[in-house]
Amino acid sequence: MALHIQYLATAVAGWREYLNCMARRLKLLDEETAIYKPYSEFGVTFASKQRIQNLRKKLYDARSILANSLNTLEILRVHEKKVAKICRITASVSESFQCQCQNISSELRNHAQTTQKLLDFSEDVRSMYDDILKLRGQELLHENGLGLARIAQANSTETKVMVSLADQTAEDSRIMRIMTFVAMIYLPANLVLILMV
């Protein structure tokens, strides 16, 4: 049983460092959005959101591992009590084992609480990133809308010029028809006069 305790104690020792590393990484991601500035100046991209999601996945895995370790520890405590009765282990040895189990269990619970706090914090950071990405998307849509309005205005101006040219062409065509009609009336008379002379 002591081997199990040593193994669990060794496993618990690395959790604090791991959770501190995760907290630092979340803090860096949070600092990217901590200072107020226009949305277009934030370095937030979809890749940033994927980094948060990756951290959250690791924290969910950590929470599961911690919960399973707590369950395993509880099973060991119950098993030790049964073994102590069967093998007639002294009360002091049994109490020492139970005390070690209790200490490791307390550490695991603390780490589980820290993991939950980090998950909550990561949800806040993810929410901020979502808001920034949505507002940047709205700004881009607004800018695109303004650009399309300018293009439509330029197109409208070109259309007015084309309509003006079409009107002038129609007027020129009408004048040419009148002149052609006048020429048709006077041309035969001029031709006759020329032939007579």
Secondary structure, DSSP 8 states (H G I E B T S, - for coil): -HHHHHHHHHHHHHHHHHHHHHHHHHHHHHHTTTS---GGGS---HHHHHHHHHHHHHHHHHHHHHHHHHHHHHHHHHHHHHHHHHHT--HHHHHHHHHHHHHHHHHHHHHHHHHHHHHHHHHHHHHHHHHHHHHHHHHHHHHHHHHHHHHHHHHHHHHHHHHHHHHHHHHHHHHHHHHHHHHHHHHHHHHHHHHH-
